[in-house]
Structures are given as structure tokens and as C-alpha cells.
Amino acid sequence: MNRIKTSDVSDPSIQQPFTARSLDFLQDANKEVVSGIALGLIGKIYDPARYYLIGGLTSYGSNQFTDGYVFFNGELYFVKGKTNTSPFTNIPVLTIDTNTSIGAPYDPLIFTDGVSRNAHFNRRFNLIDAIAGSGTVDLQNCIYINRRSSYSPVLKAYAGGGAEVVGGFSTGGYGLIYFVLDGAKCEVVITGDSFSIAAGVRKLEFSLPLILAGLNIGGVSNCTLQYGGTTDGLPLLATVGVTGGTGIIIENILNNTDIPTATANGQLRLHISLSIN
């Protein structure tokens, strides 16, 4: 990290100037440390054009949000939450503000030219009620780190020869459906009690969260499937990056065996930990 060398200073005979460049150098040092920590939390999904919610901005009470922090383009920004309970007319939107002085007792300052100027600024995001796309970024488009994020997977089914069975895998709804990003891994949880599986289906597939598109992902887990609340069921194997396909592939542990049919009564439970390589 950035450091200012002081070994050439010898008080009181040899003094070192402290200029605006020196101050910028020290401020960049703090930015470098924070950036390193944030990038460690975000991991390999990092894109400097995206906005990452590192902490806070948790919804609570009635239309309220805690304070939080957003990481963008190598810098961490504070976000003031919302304490009033008035409903949003539109949606929560973040707008960047880099030109607001902290004010007294820090500002204003009298410079050596006799001019009064503000020098202390709080670079932050403001959480406002606005139309989608009207601010810097919609809160819903921020990427949440180490927090549950919901998604809508695409479901597909495949026959033994690998051909897609169109409409062969569907659901009437989910119990739980979310993923959690945490550095070099992503946890995915999917549950539901109304899955339908057509005859002749050898493999099922859930698409991955879009944030993982194009990345090298791998993972293996067990998956359970039960029928209509009975004790009849079977253990399944869930894999990513192992048996082909671009999503979470689910197949019978017994090789080359079709998965029994289900008519809106398939009860599936899946929890898989994915490594981001």
C-alpha cells in the first residue's frame, strides 16, 4: 500500500513538505486498502461497471432501510438508509453525490489566497424514491454480497440420448428459491412441492443465476425428490460443470435410469455449493 517515506526528515533542521499531492497519495492509500478487502469479498464475479452491495441497506419495518455500503469502480460509498415509513411511489434508486460538503466544523476553510472554500466532502450514494433508470443505479440492480438474492431459473428436461424434452420439467411454484454470493463460492437453494416431470426424462436442469454466466463454475451435491407427501422418493445427484450442460444438472444416482414421472406433485429439495474458479 502507499506510504510516505519519512526517514529523510530530521527535526528540526530538515523538514519535508506536505503538499496536495501528498494528501492525495494518503487518501489513495486508504482507498487501496478498502478496495482490496471489498474485492476479496466479491471474488471473481467482479466487474468495475457493476454496483456491489457489501453490507447494510437491509429492508425492515415499513418501507424502511438501514444504512449501507456500495462498492463501485474501486471505491466504497456510504449509503444513508431510509427511516420514514412512507411507501415508495416508484422504486428505491441510488444516486451518487460527490459534491456535498460535510460542513461545520470542517468547512469552510480560508485558503492562503484569502478565499473561503469547502474542502471536506462525503462521497456517497443517496437512496431516493424515483422512476427506474432515472438515477445512478436502481437498488434492485445492485449485486448483493453474502446475502440472499432471489432468481427465476429456466427449467429444462433431457432424454437419455441428450435431446431436450420440451416442457418435460415444470413447477407450479417454489417454496424457497435463492442464491448467496460469497467470494469464490455461490450457494443455491431450490425447494418446491409442485414439480412436474414427463415420461422418458433422464436429466433435469435449473439454469444458474445470470451473474454467474460465462464463469468457470463447479459443484456436486445430493438432491431429493419425493412424490405427493408419501414416503416414495429417490436420491438424485446435482452437478454443475461435471456432466455437461450450463446449469444445475439433476439425474438419478442410478446411471442411465429415467427419473420417475410426476404430475404437479414432485417435492424437490436442493442445496448446492458452487465454487467459482
N, C-alpha and C positions, 0 to 999 in steps of 0.2 A: 504494500500500500504506500501511498505518498507520505513522505516525511521531509521536514525541513532540517537540513544539516545545521547544527549549532556549535560544532566543535571549533570553528574558527572564531567564535566570539570569545573575547577576553575582557570581562568587566573590570574597570570601566573604560579601559583605553581603546578597545576595538569593539565597536557596535555593528550590528547587522541591520540593514534597512528592512522594514516590514511594509511592503507595497501592496497595491490592489492585486497584483499578480500572485503575491504570497498568500493573500487571503483566499483567492480563487483556488489556489493549489490545495489549501487545507480543506476547503469546502468539497472539492473533488475527492479528497481522501475519504471523507465521511460517506459520500455518495458511492464510492468504490466498495466500501465495507458492506453497506446496506444492499447494494446490488449483488454482491457475492452471496450473501445469505438468502436473498429472495430467489436468485437463480437456482440455488440448491434445493429450495422448496418446490419450485416449479418444475425442474427437471428438463427432460429432452423435448417436451412439448412447447418450449419457449419460442415465441415469435415476437420480435420487437414491435410489431404493428398491433398486437393484441393487448387487452387490458386484463390483468390478473388480480382477483380479489384475494389478498393474502390473509386478511383477518377482519373480523367485525362486520358491520353492515348487516347484522342479523335482524330479521323481522321479528317484532314482538308486539304484544298488546294489540292496539287497534291502529293499523296503518303507520306504525312506528318502526324506526330503525336505530340500532346502536351506531356509535362512531365506528369507523373502519379505515382500512388502508388498501390502496390500489397501486400496483406496480405496473409501470408503463415505460417502455423505451429506456430501461436502465435506471429509472428513478422511482422512489417510493413517495406516494402522495397521501396526505391525510384527507379523510372524508368526514365531514360533520354529519352526524345522523339526523334523524327526524323525531322530535319528541311530541309534537302535537298530534292529535288523533283525527284530524280532518282527512277524509278519504281523498284518494288521488282522482282528479278529474280525467287525467290521461294516464301516464305511466311514470315510474321513477326513472329519471335521466340524470347522468353525471355531466357537469360542465366544468372545464378546467379554468382555474383562476390563478394566474402567476403575477398579478399586478396590484395586489391589495396589501397595503402597509399594515403591520401589526399595530402601529400607533403608539401612544404614550404608554410607558415612559421611554420607549426606544426611539421613536420618531416624533417630530423631525429633528435632523441634525444640522448644525451650522458648519458648512464646509469652509476651507481656508480662503475661498474667494468671497466669503461673506453671504453666500446664497444658502437658504434653508431648503433642505431636500430630505425625502424619505429614503432610507437605506435598508430597512428591515422588512422583508416580505415573506409571507407564508404561502408557499406554493401548495395548492390544494385542489381538490375537487369539491364542488357543491352538489348536493342532492336536491333536485328540483322536480316539480310536477310539470311535465311537458309532453309534447307530441313526440312520438317515436322518431328518432333520427334528427331531432332538432338541436341536440346538444353535442358534447364530445363523444359520448357513448351511452347507449341505453344500459341500465343496470342489468337487464336480463341477458345482455350480450357479453357481460364480463365472464371470465373463466374463474370458477371457484376452486380454490386450492384447499385440500383437506376438509372438504365439506360435501355433503350430499348434493348431487345435481341430477335432476330427472332427465330422461330422454325417451324418444319414441323409436324403438328398433323396428327394422323391417324383418318380417318373418318369411322364411323360405323352407321348402322341403325338397329332398332329393331321393330318387330311386336308387336301387342297388348299382345300376350302371353309371350313375353320376348325373343323369338327366334331371332337370328340375321338374318337380310335380307342382304345377301351378295351382295355388290355392290349397295345397296339401297341408299347410300348417297355419293356424289362425287362433285368435283368442277373443273372448268376449270382454276382456278387461284384466287388469293387473291388481294384485294385492300390493306388492312393492316393485318399483322399477327405478333404480338409481345407480349412479356410479360415483366414486370418490377418487379424485386425483391426488397423489401424494408422492412428489418427486419422481422416482423411477418406477413407480407401480400405479396400477389402477384397479380398484375393487369394483366389481359389478355384481349387483344383486337383482334377481328377477324372480318373482313369485306370482302365481295366479291359479285359479280354480276352474277355469272355463276354456281350456285349450282344446282345439280340435285337430286331429291327426288323421289323414286319409290312409286308405289301404295302400300297401306297397311302398311305404316310405322307409328308407334306410337311415337317412340323416336329417336332422333339423338344424336350422341356422337362425341365430339372432344377429343382426348387424351390430357393429361396435359403435360407441359414441363417435360423432363426427370429428371431435377434437383429436382422435387417435388415427385419423385417416392418413395413410402414407408412412406411418411409423412402423418400426420393426417390433411387433408385439408377440409375446408368447405366454402360455399358461395352460395348466391342466387342473381339472377338478372333478369331483363326483357331482352328479345331478340326479335328483329323484323324481320319479313320475308315478303318480297314483291315480286311481280311477274312481270318481264319484264318492269319495269318502270311505271306500271299502279298504280292506287290507290288501287287495290285489294291486300289485305295482311291480316296478323293476328298477334296478340301479342303472343309471346311464353315465356315460363318460362325456365330459365337456372339455373341449380343447380349443386353443387358438394358436395358429401358426404351426400346427403339428400334422394334421391330416388333410390339409388343403382347405380352400375357401378363404374368404376375407373376414369372416365374422366368427362368432362363437359357434362351433360345430358340436352338436349333441348326437350321440349314437349309442346303440346298445353295447354294453360291455362284451356281450357275446358277439364275436366277429361275424360279419356277413349275415346279420339277422335283422329282419324288419322290426320296426317299432310297432307294437300293437295299436290298433286304431282307437280313437277317442272322439266322441261326439259332444263337444262343449262340456265335457266332464273330466278332462285331463288336469290333474293337480300337480303343477310343476314347481320345484324349489331348486334354485341355482344361486350359488355364491362362488365366484371365481376371482382369483387374484392374478392380475396380468402384469408381467414385467415389461417395461418399456426399455428396449435395448438400444 
